[in-house]
């Protein structure tokens, strides 16, 4: 991956909440919405939103533009979703967060898995849904992005484990019918790797 994009996009994720228009999430949301509606007008809008979050950094904007010219919108947003700075991938640590996510935001996993199964053209959507399930936890999102970059297929095998459990009722929780908890309540609740119980003040 382009080192400038890796560093600048990681910064852009880390300093902006998902609700801010400066966040890459806003740009990717526009991009996915256009894909689903097959919109043809204003094709530069998702890219413009992405660059808006780097409006004070001409080097970042130039890197985004050059990567888009070379790899297209799909390639650019996939790179943004894999930007992790110097964070190292750790699938074992990611598994702890996925366990929490399966119990507290299961639809983010099942929706991501559905997109992943649809083929490589939906990889951006699959990664976006996974991150959305941890949108309150910047550290977990950065870790996921590092795992995406190192071995995307292996990460989604871990996702599939939990989706399979959900399909047979193996995860006992009240969120399977579309209700999701308040992220502020669950922010520090992470299941331990040893006993799978939720504890306050986790990672």
URFENUR-V433191 format. One record per backbone hydrogen bond with DSSP energy under -0.5 kcal/mol. CO is the residue of the C=O (numbers start at 0). NH is the residue of the N-H. E is the energy in kcal/mol with one decimal. If there is no record, write none. Layout:
co,nh,e
CO,NH,E
CO,NH,E
This chain:
co,nh,e
1,5,-2.5
2,6,-2.5
3,7,-3.1
4,8,-2.5
4,9,-0.5
5,9,-1.2
5,84,-0.8
6,10,-2.1
7,11,-2.4
8,12,-2.4
9,13,-2.4
10,14,-2.1
11,15,-0.6
12,15,-0.6
16,19,-1.6
19,22,-1.4
22,25,-1.1
22,26,-1.0
23,27,-2.7
24,28,-2.3
25,29,-1.9
26,30,-2.3
27,31,-2.8
28,32,-2.2
29,33,-2.2
30,34,-1.8
31,35,-2.3
32,36,-1.9
33,37,-0.9
33,38,-1.7
41,44,-1.9
43,47,-2.6
44,48,-2.3
45,49,-2.1
46,50,-2.5
47,51,-1.8
48,52,-1.1
49,52,-0.6
50,53,-1.8
51,54,-1.4
53,56,-2.7
56,60,-2.0
57,61,-2.3
58,62,-2.0
59,63,-2.7
60,64,-2.5
61,65,-2.5
62,66,-2.3
63,67,-2.4
64,68,-2.5
65,69,-1.6
66,70,-3.3
67,71,-2.4
70,74,-1.0
71,75,-2.2
72,76,-2.8
73,77,-2.1
74,78,-2.0
75,79,-2.2
76,80,-2.0
77,81,-0.7
78,81,-0.7
79,82,-1.0
83,86,-2.2
89,93,-2.4
90,94,-1.9
91,95,-1.0
92,95,-0.6
92,96,-1.4
93,97,-2.4
94,98,-2.0
95,99,-1.8
96,100,-2.5
97,101,-2.5
98,102,-1.3
99,103,-1.9
100,104,-3.1
103,180,-0.9
104,107,-1.3
104,108,-0.7
105,108,-0.7
105,109,-2.4
106,110,-2.3
107,111,-1.3
108,112,-2.7
109,113,-1.9
110,114,-1.9
111,115,-2.7
112,116,-2.4
113,117,-1.0
114,118,-0.5
115,118,-1.2
118,121,-2.1
119,122,-1.7
121,125,-2.4
122,126,-2.6
123,127,-2.3
124,128,-2.3
125,129,-1.8
126,130,-2.3
127,131,-2.3
128,132,-1.4
130,133,-2.0
131,134,-1.6
133,136,-2.5
135,137,-0.6
136,140,-2.1
137,141,-2.2
138,142,-2.3
139,143,-2.7
140,144,-2.4
141,145,-2.0
142,146,-2.1
143,147,-2.8
144,148,-2.0
145,149,-2.0
146,150,-2.7
147,151,-0.6
150,154,-1.8
151,155,-2.1
152,156,-1.3
153,157,-1.5
154,158,-1.8
155,159,-2.2
156,160,-1.5
157,161,-1.1
158,162,-2.2
159,163,-2.9
160,164,-1.6
161,165,-2.5
162,166,-2.3
163,167,-1.1
164,169,-3.9
164,170,-0.5
165,168,-1.1
169,171,-0.6
170,172,-1.0
174,177,-0.9
180,182,-0.5
181,184,-1.0
181,185,-1.4
182,186,-0.9
185,188,-1.9
187,189,-0.8
187,200,-0.5
187,201,-1.9
189,198,-0.9
191,195,-1.6
196,191,-2.1
198,189,-1.4
